[in-house]
Amino acid sequence: MRPPSLLVDDTPRRLGCWDRTHRTLHLARRLIEQQGWGEVIEVLRHEMAHQYVDEVLKIHDETAHGPAFQRVCEQRSINASASGAFETNPEAVAVMRKIQGLLALAESDNENEAKAAMSAAHRLMRKHNIRAARASGLDCYRFVQLGRIRRRTPAHEKILAGLLGQHFFVQPVWVEAYDPVQEARGRVLEVCGRAENLAIAEYVHGFMLATCERLWGAHKRAKSIKGNRDRRRYLQGVMVGFHERLQGEAQTAEEAGLIWTGDGGLDSWVGHRYPHLRSGRRTQMRVDGSWSAGRAAGKEVVLRRGVSTSGRGIRGLLGLN
């Protein structure tokens, strides 16, 4: 593909377009100013797909979003929707409503009842994904970027990304990103998967970051700790403890016959989206008293309904009113 001209305009009608006459890719200024960098790049990829069909495949006898365009988008895991929106699977919405109800039960003051509700939510997610993986198509996968763009990522957030991938049926990828407001470059966590799993992953991501800070504050008060010297190790311990808690849930589910063997469709979709994906280095941790205290606290964490980075909760993430 020959590099085109790139124009940022003030149109209120569209997010982007390919102008074949002037060989120009248009992006809306409001897209760059109001949306995350992941959405900006996805719109750019969408318009580049139009350019590819036009200039490389030289197909001009189909509609703009015709078969050739749809095929190019599927082969490269690009959102082919003209509006940038995705449809929500009704079956997935029904599952999400049940999970929402179980997380409400997890707010119970009865510890055993709360843990049982979280376990039931985990089994429901696993059962749903085992069934969905058998009938998957590449058009059912999406992505969302979580957290802030950073030059250096804290270790506990790296651990959190790993447990999202291992226990919540998504594929985490650390991607290069740009913050146009701060004019800063860095990396951000992108998770890929089905819409319902992305909603839960976003919820868990916000819940665990908030819970880590809450538990650290309680630990400081209980131990009369004044500073934050041991904060990072404590937060790492919390994430490790929660990961071990989830491993126990997974083992219980497998003993009940819910064997998760992976989602080949998601693996293929991520492979198309990131053909040069590489594994990262293992996170180094120093085990000490603060780490061990955090780990013990993490093992007792129960997912509850009311915490989310956006304040929307799972119901808001999928528009469940």
NUMAR-150380 format. One line per 4 residues: their letters; for each residue x, y, z of N, C-alpha, C. Coordinates in steps of 0.05 Angstrom, whole numbers. Layout:
residues N
a> X:Y:Z:X:Y:Z:X:Y:Z | ...
end
This chain:
residues 321
mrpp> 17:-24:0:0:0:0:18:25:0 | 11:44:-17:25:69:-17:15:87:5 | 33:100:20:23:117:42:5:139:32 | -19:143:44:-37:164:36:-32:190:52
sllv> -46:211:46:-46:234:63:-65:229:86 | -59:240:109:-76:237:133:-87:264:141 | -113:266:144:-126:291:150:-144:288:175 | -140:305:195:-157:306:218:-177:329:213
ddtp> -203:323:212:-223:343:206:-243:346:228 | -261:365:225:-281:371:246:-309:362:239 | -312:343:222:-338:334:214:-352:320:238 | -378:326:242:-393:313:263:-407:288:254
rrlg> -405:281:228:-422:260:216:-408:233:216 | -382:231:217:-369:206:215:-343:206:232 | -333:182:237:-308:179:252:-284:179:233 | -288:170:209:-266:169:190:-276:162:162
cwdr> -260:165:142:-267:157:115:-242:156:98 | -244:140:76:-223:138:55:-233:154:31 | -218:174:23:-224:191:0:-205:182:-23 | -216:165:-41:-199:154:-62:-191:175:-82
thrt> -207:196:-86:-200:217:-106:-175:232:-98 | -173:239:-73:-150:254:-63:-130:237:-48 | -135:211:-47:-118:192:-33:-113:202:-4 | -135:206:10:-133:217:37:-149:200:57
lhla> -137:194:79:-151:181:102:-159:203:121 | -186:205:126:-196:225:144:-202:213:172 | -195:227:193:-203:219:220:-216:244:233 | -237:239:248:-251:261:261:-236:270:286
rrli> -234:296:289:-219:307:312:-232:298:338 | -259:297:338:-273:289:363:-266:260:371 | -260:243:351:-252:216:357:-225:216:373 | -206:232:364:-180:233:377:-182:246:404
eqqg> -199:266:407:-200:281:432:-218:267:453 | -237:251:444:-257:241:463:-254:211:468 | -241:196:450:-239:167:453:-211:158:459 | -209:133:469:-183:122:476:-167:117:451
wgev> -141:113:454:-123:109:431:-130:83:417 | -140:63:431:-147:38:418:-169:42:397 | -189:59:405:-211:64:386:-201:81:362 | -183:99:367:-172:115:345:-158:97:325
ievl> -141:79:335:-126:61:317:-145:42:303 | -167:33:316:-185:15:303:-200:29:280 | -208:54:283:-220:69:261:-200:72:238 | -175:78:245:-155:81:224:-151:54:209
rhem> -151:32:223:-149:6:210:-173:1:192 | -196:9:201:-221:5:185:-218:21:159 | -209:45:160:-206:61:135:-183:51:118 | -163:40:130:-141:29:114:-150:4:99
ahqy> -170:-11:111:-181:-34:98:-196:-25:73 | -210:-2:74:-223:10:50:-202:16:29 | -180:28:38:-159:35:19:-147:10:6 | -144:-11:22:-133:-36:11:-151:-48:-10
vdev> -177:-49:-5:-195:-60:-24:-195:-43:-50 | -192:-17:-47:-193:2:-70:-167:0:-86 | -144:2:-73:-119:6:-87:-103:-20:-92 | -106:-39:-74:-91:-64:-77:-107:-85:-91
lkih> -131:-90:-81:-149:-110:-93:-162:-99:-118 | -164:-72:-120:-176:-58:-143:-205:-68:-148 | -220:-71:-127:-248:-79:-129:-265:-54:-126 | -280:-47:-148:-296:-23:-148:-325:-28:-155
deta> -332:-53:-158:-360:-59:-166:-376:-70:-142 | -367:-66:-118:-382:-74:-94:-388:-50:-77 | -407:-53:-59:-412:-31:-40:-388:-28:-21 | -388:-5:-7:-365:2:9:-359:-20:30
hgpa> -380:-32:42:-377:-52:62:-385:-80:51 | -379:-84:25:-387:-108:12:-370:-132:19 | -372:-155:5:-358:-180:11:-328:-177:13 | -316:-163:-6:-287:-160:-6:-277:-146:20
fqrv> -291:-124:27:-284:-109:51:-288:-127:76 | -310:-141:77:-315:-158:100:-293:-180:103 | -285:-190:80:-264:-211:80:-237:-200:90 | -230:-176:81:-205:-164:89:-206:-159:119
ceqr> -228:-149:129:-230:-144:158:-229:-169:175 | -242:-190:165:-241:-216:180:-213:-227:180 | -198:-225:158:-171:-236:157:-152:-221:175 | -158:-196:182:-140:-180:198:-152:-172:225
sina> -174:-184:233:-188:-178:258:-193:-148:262 | -205:-136:241:-213:-108:242:-243:-106:245 | -252:-87:260:-281:-82:263:-292:-72:237 | -310:-88:224:-320:-80:198:-345:-63:200
sasg> -355:-57:224:-379:-41:226:-375:-12:218 | -393:-1:203:-390:27:194:-392:46:217 | -408:39:238:-412:57:260:-391:53:282 | -376:32:280:-357:25:301:-369:11:324
afet> -396:5:323:-410:-8:345:-411:-38:340 | -416:-53:361:-418:-82:359:-445:-91:369 | -455:-112:357:-480:-123:367:-474:-141:391 | -494:-143:410:-491:-159:434:-507:-184:430
npea> -494:-207:436:-507:-233:434:-528:-235:456 | -554:-241:449:-575:-243:469:-570:-264:490 | -558:-287:481:-552:-308:500:-531:-298:520 | -511:-283:511:-491:-272:529:-503:-253:548
vavm> -522:-236:539:-535:-217:557:-549:-232:580 | -562:-255:573:-576:-270:593:-557:-281:614 | -534:-291:604:-513:-301:623:-503:-279:641 | -499:-255:629:-489:-233:645:-509:-224:666
rkiq> -535:-226:660:-555:-219:680:-553:-238:704 | -548:-264:698:-546:-283:720:-521:-278:737 | -499:-271:723:-474:-265:737:-477:-240:754 | -491:-220:744:-497:-196:759:-512:-203:784
glla> -531:-221:782:-546:-229:806:-529:-244:826 | -511:-261:816:-494:-276:834:-474:-257:849 | -464:-237:834:-446:-218:847:-461:-201:868 | -487:-197:863:-503:-183:884:-505:-201:909
laes> -508:-227:906:-508:-245:929:-481:-245:943 | -460:-241:928:-433:-241:939:-429:-217:958 | -447:-198:959:-445:-176:977:-456:-183:1005 | -465:-208:1008:-476:-217:1033:-456:-215:1056
dnen> -465:-209:1080:-448:-208:1103:-440:-236:1112 | -455:-256:1103:-449:-284:1109:-426:-293:1091 | -402:-298:1103:-378:-304:1087:-382:-328:1069 | -394:-349:1080:-397:-374:1065:-416:-369:1041
eaka> -437:-354:1046:-456:-348:1025:-443:-331:1002 | -426:-312:1011:-413:-295:991:-394:-312:974 | -378:-329:987:-359:-346:972:-374:-365:953 | -397:-376:962:-412:-394:946:-423:-380:921
amsa> -431:-355:924:-441:-340:901:-419:-335:881 | -395:-328:891:-373:-324:872:-365:-349:858 | -366:-372:872:-360:-398:859:-381:-404:838 | -406:-399:844:-427:-404:824:-423:-387:799
ahrl> -415:-361:803:-410:-343:780:-388:-354:763 | -367:-364:776:-344:-375:761:-352:-399:745 | -368:-417:757:-377:-441:742:-395:-434:719 | -412:-414:723:-430:-405:701:-413:-393:678
mrkh> -393:-377:684:-376:-366:663:-362:-388:648 | -352:-408:662:-337:-429:650:-356:-446:632 | -379:-452:642:-398:-468:626:-406:-453:601 | -411:-427:603:-419:-411:580:-397:-410:559
nira> -372:-407:568:-350:-405:549:-343:-432:537 | -346:-454:551:-342:-480:539:-361:-484:516 | -387:-477:521:-407:-480:500:-402:-460:476 | -394:-435:483:-390:-415:462:-366:-422:445
aras> -345:-433:457:-321:-439:441:-325:-460:420 | -345:-477:424:-351:-498:404:-364:-487:379 | -377:-464:382:-392:-453:359:-382:-425:352 | -357:-421:355:-346:-394:352:-341:-387:323
gldc> -345:-361:317:-337:-350:291:-319:-326:296 | -303:-318:277:-284:-297:283:-297:-270:286 | -323:-267:279:-336:-241:281:-347:-236:309 | -343:-255:328:-354:-251:355:-333:-239:374
yrfv> -309:-234:365:-288:-225:384:-284:-194:381 | -277:-183:404:-274:-154:406:-248:-148:422 | -244:-123:428:-222:-115:446:-230:-91:462 | -217:-87:485:-220:-63:501:-194:-58:514
qlgr> -187:-32:518:-162:-25:532:-169:-16:560 | -153:-26:579:-159:-22:607:-136:-6:621 | -143:11:639:-123:25:654:-111:49:640 | -90:60:651:-77:84:641:-54:76:623
irrr> -47:95:605:-23:92:589:1:99:607 | 20:81:609:43:85:627:70:79:612 | 90:93:620:117:86:610:127:61:624 | 121:58:650:129:34:665:105:23:678
tpah> 100:-3:676:77:-16:687:83:-28:714 | 68:-22:735:73:-34:761:70:-64:760 | 85:-78:776:86:-108:775:58:-119:782 | 44:-107:801:18:-119:808:-2:-117:785
ekil> 1:-97:768:-17:-95:745:-10:-116:724 | 16:-123:721:24:-144:703:12:-171:713 | 13:-175:739:2:-200:750:-28:-201:745 | -41:-178:748:-70:-176:744:-77:-183:714
agll> -61:-173:696:-65:-179:667:-63:-209:663 | -44:-222:676:-40:-250:672:-64:-266:683 | -74:-259:706:-96:-274:717:-122:-269:702 | -125:-246:689:-148:-241:672:-147:-261:649
gqhf> -123:-265:637:-121:-283:615:-124:-312:623 | -116:-319:647:-117:-347:655:-145:-355:666 | -160:-336:677:-185:-344:691:-210:-331:680 | -208:-311:662:-232:-297:653:-236:-298:623
fvqp> -223:-317:609:-230:-323:582:-224:-300:562 | -203:-285:568:-194:-264:550:-165:-268:544 | -155:-254:524:-126:-254:517:-115:-227:523 | -97:-224:543:-85:-197:548:-61:-192:530
vwve> -59:-168:521:-36:-159:504:-28:-131:513 | -2:-127:519:7:-100:525:15:-87:499 | 2:-64:493:6:-51:466:17:-23:470 | 31:-13:450:40:14:449:16:33:446
aydp> 16:55:460:-7:74:459:3:102:462 | -15:121:456:-8:149:457:-31:164:470 | -25:183:488:-45:200:501:-43:227:488 | -62:235:471:-60:260:457:-63:284:475
vqea> -77:281:498:-81:303:516:-54:309:531 | -41:288:541:-16:292:555:8:292:536 | 3:285:511:25:282:491:46:263:502 | 37:240:511:55:220:523:51:193:510
rgrv> 73:179:507:73:152:496:78:132:519 | 68:108:515:73:87:535:60:61:526 | 52:45:546:39:20:540:12:19:556 | -6:4:545:-32:1:558:-41:-28:554
levc> -57:-38:573:-67:-66:571:-91:-67:553 | -89:-84:533:-111:-90:515:-119:-119:519 | -145:-123:524:-155:-151:527:-174:-157:504 | -171:-181:493:-187:-189:470:-205:-213:478
grae> -229:-214:467:-247:-236:473:-275:-230:465 | -294:-246:475:-322:-241:470:-331:-217:486 | -352:-204:477:-362:-179:490:-368:-184:520 | -381:-206:526:-388:-212:554:-363:-216:572
nlai> -343:-229:560:-318:-234:576:-302:-208:579 | -303:-191:559:-290:-165:561:-303:-148:583 | -329:-149:585:-344:-134:605:-335:-144:633 | -334:-170:637:-326:-181:663:-297:-175:668
aeyv> -279:-177:648:-251:-171:652:-247:-142:660 | -262:-123:647:-260:-95:655:-269:-91:683 | -290:-105:691:-301:-103:718:-281:-113:738 | -270:-137:733:-250:-148:752:-225:-131:753
hgfm> -216:-120:731:-193:-103:731:-197:-79:749 | -219:-65:747:-225:-43:764:-229:-51:793 | -243:-73:797:-248:-83:824:-222:-89:839 | -204:-104:825:-180:-112:839:-161:-89:844
latc> -159:-70:826:-142:-47:831:-152:-31:855 | -178:-27:857:-190:-13:880:-187:-30:905 | -191:-56:903:-190:-73:927:-162:-74:938 | -142:-75:920:-114:-75:929:-108:-51:947
erlw> -116:-28:937:-111:-3:952:-126:-3:978 | -151:-13:978:-166:-14:1003:-153:-32:1023 | -144:-55:1014:-131:-74:1032:-105:-64:1043 | -90:-50:1026:-65:-38:1035:-70:-17:1056
gahk> -91:0:1052:-98:20:1073:-105:7:1099 | -120:-15:1098:-128:-29:1123:-104:-42:1136 | -86:-52:1120:-61:-65:1131:-44:-44:1144 | -42:-20:1132:-26:1:1145:-37:9:1172
raks> -64:12:1173:-76:20:1198:-73:-2:1219 | -76:-27:1211:-74:-49:1230:-45:-52:1241 | -25:-46:1225:3:-49:1233:16:-23:1240 | 0:-1:1241:11:26:1247:34:33:1229
ikgn> 31:27:1203:52:34:1184:48:62:1174 | 69:78:1173:66:106:1166:70:111:1136 | 90:99:1124:96:105:1096:86:84:1076 | 95:86:1051:86:67:1030:110:51:1019
rdrr> 131:48:1035:154:34:1025:148:5:1016 | 130:-8:1031:124:-36:1025:99:-40:1008 | 88:-18:999:62:-19:984:64:-37:960 | 84:-34:943:85:-49:918:86:-79:923
rylq> 102:-88:943:104:-116:949:77:-127:960 | 64:-110:976:38:-119:987:18:-123:965 | 17:-103:946:-2:-105:924:4:-130:906 | 29:-135:902:36:-159:887:26:-184:901
gvmv> 29:-185:927:20:-208:943:-10:-211:941 | -25:-189:941:-55:-191:939:-62:-204:912 | -49:-195:891:-56:-206:864:-49:-236:863 | -26:-244:874:-18:-272:874:-38:-288:891
gfhe> -46:-278:914:-66:-292:930:-92:-296:916 | -102:-275:902:-127:-277:888:-124:-297:865 | -101:-297:852:-96:-316:830:-98:-345:841 | -87:-350:865:-88:-376:877:-117:-383:884
rlqg> -132:-364:893:-160:-368:899:-175:-377:874 | -170:-364:852:-183:-371:827:-174:-398:817 | -149:-405:821:-139:-432:814:-155:-453:828 | -161:-448:854:-178:-467:869:-205:-470:857
eaqt> -217:-447:849:-243:-447:836:-243:-464:810 | -221:-460:795:-219:-474:769:-216:-504:774 | -201:-512:794:-198:-540:800:-224:-553:808 | -240:-538:824:-266:-548:832:-284:-552:809
aeea> -284:-532:790:-301:-534:766:-293:-557:749 | -267:-562:746:-258:-585:730:-266:-611:742 | -265:-613:769:-274:-638:782:-303:-643:778 | -318:-621:772:-347:-624:766:-352:-629:736
gliw> -331:-632:720:-333:-638:692:-332:-615:673 | -327:-590:684:-326:-566:667:-296:-562:659 | -288:-576:639:-260:-576:630:-256:-554:609 | -239:-535:614:-234:-513:595:-209:-520:579
tgdg> -212:-523:553:-189:-530:536:-180:-507:519 | -192:-483:523:-184:-460:508:-203:-453:486 | -199:-430:473:-216:-420:452:-199:-416:427 | -200:-436:409:-184:-434:385:-191:-410:367
glds> -217:-403:368:-226:-380:352:-213:-354:361 | -211:-351:388:-199:-327:399:-169:-327:393 | -156:-350:395:-127:-352:389:-122:-343:360 | -140:-352:342:-137:-345:314:-141:-315:310
wvgh> -162:-304:323:-168:-276:320:-145:-258:330 | -134:-266:353:-111:-250:363:-87:-253:345 | -83:-278:334:-61:-282:316:-63:-265:291 | -87:-261:281:-91:-244:258:-86:-214:265
ryph> -95:-207:289:-93:-179:297:-64:-172:304 | -49:-191:316:-21:-187:324:-4:-210:313 | 3:-209:287:18:-231:275:46:-233:286 | 57:-213:299:84:-214:310:84:-213:341
lrsg> 63:-224:353:61:-224:382:83:-240:395 | 94:-228:417:115:-242:432:107:-244:461 | 117:-265:475:112:-268:503:131:-249:519 | 120:-238:541:136:-220:557:153:-235:578
rrtq> 170:-221:592:186:-233:612:170:-237:638 | 178:-257:653:164:-263:679:169:-240:698 | 148:-234:714:150:-213:734:167:-223:758 | 187:-207:765:204:-214:788:192:-203:813
mrvd> 190:-220:834:179:-211:859:197:-219:882 | 198:-202:903:214:-208:927:194:-215:949 | 197:-239:959:178:-248:980:188:-239:1007 | 171:-224:1021:178:-216:1048:152:-215:1064
gsws> 152:-203:1088:129:-202:1105:105:-187:1092 | 111:-165:1079:89:-150:1066:77:-165:1043 | 94:-179:1027:84:-195:1005:66:-217:1016 | 75:-231:1037:60:-253:1048:34:-244:1060
agra> 34:-220:1073:9:-209:1084:-11:-203:1061 | -1:-192:1040:-18:-186:1017:-29:-212:1004 | -12:-232:1003:-21:-258:991:-44:-270:1008 | -41:-269:1034:-62:-279:1052:-88:-264:1048
agke> -86:-237:1045:-110:-221:1041:-122:-227:1014 | -106:-231:994:-116:-236:967:-131:-262:965 | -123:-282:981:-137:-308:981:-166:-305:992 | -172:-284:1006:-198:-280:1018:-216:-262:1002
vvlr> -205:-251:979:-221:-232:963:-245:-246:950 | -268:-234:952:-292:-243:939:-302:-222:920 | -305:-229:894:-316:-210:875:-344:-201:883 | -348:-175:883:-374:-164:890:-383:-145:868
rgvs> -408:-137:870:-421:-123:848:-413:-94:846 | -406:-81:867:-408:-52:867:-383:-36:859 | -361:-49:851:-337:-34:846:-329:-36:817 | -323:-14:804:-314:-13:776:-299:12:771
tsgr> -279:12:754:-264:36:748:-282:58:737 | -302:50:722:-320:69:709:-344:76:726 | -349:60:747:-373:64:763:-398:53:750 | -395:39:727:-419:29:713:-426:1:723
girg> -406:-14:732:-411:-42:739:-416:-59:714 | -420:-85:718:-424:-102:695:-450:-95:681 | -471:-88:695:-496:-81:683:-493:-58:663 | -478:-38:671:-474:-15:652:-456:-22:629
llgl> -437:-40:633:-418:-47:612:-432:-60:588 | -453:-74:593:-468:-86:570:-495:-74:566 | -500:-51:579:-526:-38:575:-549:-52:588 | -544:-66:610:-566:-81:623:-579:-62:643
n> -603:-52:636:-617:-33:654:-639:-47:669
end
